[in-house]
Amino acid sequence: MKKPTKLAPIPDNVTEIILESISDGVFTVDHQWRIMSFNRAAEKITGIDRHEAIGRHCWEVFRSNMCEADCALKRTMKEGTSLTNTSTYIVNSAKKRIPITVSTAPLKNKNGDVLGGVETFRDHSLVEALRKRLDGRFQIGDIISRSDAMHEILAILPMVAESGSTVLLEGETGTGKELVARAIHDASPRKHKPFVAINCSALPDTLLESELFGYKSGAFTHAVKDKPGYFAATAGGSILLDEIGDTSAAFQAKLLRVLEEQAFVPLGAVEKIKSDVRVIAATNRNLDDRVATGEFRQDLFYRINVVRLHLPPLRERKEDIPLLIGHFIEKMNMLRGKAISDVDEEVLQILMCHDFPGNIRELENIIEHAFVLCSAGTIQARHLPGGFSPHHPPSNTCDPLTHTLDATEAIAIVNALKRNRYNRLAAARDLGMHKSTLFRKIKRLGIDLPEFDGRSKKTKPHQD
């Protein structure tokens, strides 16, 4: 008779082994909100070692928007009930925003005494990225857009980055040329080397030349020792030459020589130094016109015009305004430690009808100004800078755009409701807005809802 197989004894630390094996982050806190345990997945998602996390307050480690407003773990410990699948985000050790879902429960001993709280959280970065693509949103780094014109640029950006070719970025002031340049560098094989942005119009010729190419001791008065320029300091990296259209003919000639020979000569030196730097040029000027008038060298223009990208102004991509507002609110909430949820309908109407001569930079400044005056909730018209008066209704010239925006917004809301079986709370979470904001939009846009709610088990059949 075959002897039964002898089973290995169950180890005493089986719970610890399980917690270390799962992909969800798990941590526990005591009544003083100090972290008592921190599993391996929590280390991976947050980028923080458990030895650094244990003993600290949980809000110091996670830096979540939930910590400021409606902490799920706090509600659990106060009410003694578990909460599941609450959406929020944390900021990891690299200061990157990580979307997560959270579940919480009271931490009890064998006698039922509450020792603190336990929270599990799951990284939803991949899901969030897919949702943005399905919503028609395209994002690379800090560049975010629904505009078809921007989508064309962002779609080819990885190929441009990989090529190593010189790039010419054109666009008005504030359209995000430096962000695009950084995105090109960060997606290129040079991403681990330095990136430097130089505003060519802010420096006179001699100073600009010395900053870029460096100088030798004795090259001019007060040059008491050698100083390497940015071309030497960023070897293997990328340099953004911003406002290149405002440079003088003399500097253009020197830059052309550097680009052609892949070498430069510091001021006061006689020997050339090999250059391994990718040049990205940017301008808010029309270089074709400046070449025609002789203000910009034609040969230099052809040298930098290998890959040419034109960034549209914000007034030509107004469909991005609500998206950018949400992006800047998230950014400011993290920087200022606030919990502002949205802008109200009047503010959105005012901003949609503004021409934004300062483009995206101007919009960001407007939201930053509002954050100074608004402490929580939604940004109201009274929080906007003085030039945006709520007492003067927008002109009729923006009515067609408003109708288009409303129609697009209504379609997005209806699709989200259908995806979530008309569960209003789930649809609001899917759209990235507060539930009260969704209810207000549903009412304003006149969206008809069925009698049943996706949270109910019993639903009425759909009537075609």
Sequence and secondary structure as in RCSB ss.txt:
>XXXX:A:sequence
MKKPTKLAPIPDNVTEIILESISDGVFTVDHQWRIMSFNRAAEKITGIDRHEAIGRHCWEVFRSNMCEADCALKR
TMKEGTSLTNTSTYIVNSAKKRIPITVSTAPLKNKNGDVLGGVETFRDHSLVEALRKRLDGRFQIGDIISRSDAM
HEILAILPMVAESGSTVLLEGETGTGKELVARAIHDASPRKHKPFVAINCSALPDTLLESELFGYKSGAFTHAVK
DKPGYFAATAGGSILLDEIGDTSAAFQAKLLRVLEEQAFVPLGAVEKIKSDVRVIAATNRNLDDRVATGEFRQDL
FYRINVVRLHLPPLRERKEDIPLLIGHFIEKMNMLRGKAISDVDEEVLQILMCHDFPGNIRELENIIEHAFVLCS
AGTIQARHLPGGFSPHHPPSNTCDPLTHTLDATEAIAIVNALKRNRYNRLAAARDLGMHKSTLFRKIKRLGIDLP
EFDGRSKKTKPHQD
>XXXX:A:secstr
           TTHHHHHHHHSSSEEEEE TT BEEEE HHHHHHHT  HHHHTTSBHHHHH  HHHHS  HHHH
HHHH   EEEEEEEEE TTS EEEEEEEEEEEE TT  EEEEEEEEEE HHHHHHHHHHTT EEETTEEE  HHH
HHHHHHHHHHHHH   EEEE  TTS HHHHHHHHHHTSTTTTS EEEEEGGGS HHHHHHHHH B TTSSTT  S
 B  HHHHTTTSEEEEETGGGS HHHHHHHHHHHHHTEE  BT  S EE   EEEEEESS HHHHHHTTSS HHH
HHHH SEEEE   GGG GGGHHHHHHHHHHHHHHHHT EEEEE HHHHHHHHT   TTHHHHHHHHHHHHHHH  
EEEE GGGS TTS TTS   GGGHHHHHHHHHHHHHHHHHHHHHTTT HHHHHHHHTS HHHHHHHHHHHT    
S  TT SS      
